[in-house]
């Protein structure tokens, strides 16, 4: 698992919180799914050096903007690549927690 390291005063605390959440999901799963094949830990990298991390940031940001800000501009560009069933998002990929 590779994650974008935050480059700020609070980055160490936030990175540790993410590591704890990751280990909790790895060991216990979530309400929706178990993760028996998770890798051992997260590797934090600078997204400037990894295009895959930049792409993941874009996708997560587009989904966040749709559901939290009602801005669908970038989400609509991703929609053809998201599994849907009868025009509803379908599958384990996107969960909206309220």
C-alpha angles and dihedrals in degrees: 000000000000123000134182109255113228113236104212143093089272095045096103092054093045093046090051091049090052091048090052092049090048093051091047091053091044094052101035106018121214136277088271106039146005121230108212094161103047115138118248100260148345123274111211116214139169107260090216087074099044122058092192090060090048090052092050090049090052093050094046091047092050092051092046092051092051097051101031102034102022089237108140100173098108096027090061089057089056097043097089088060095048118091110246136176117202090346093306122113106256133192140030097303107088124035124175114212118196 
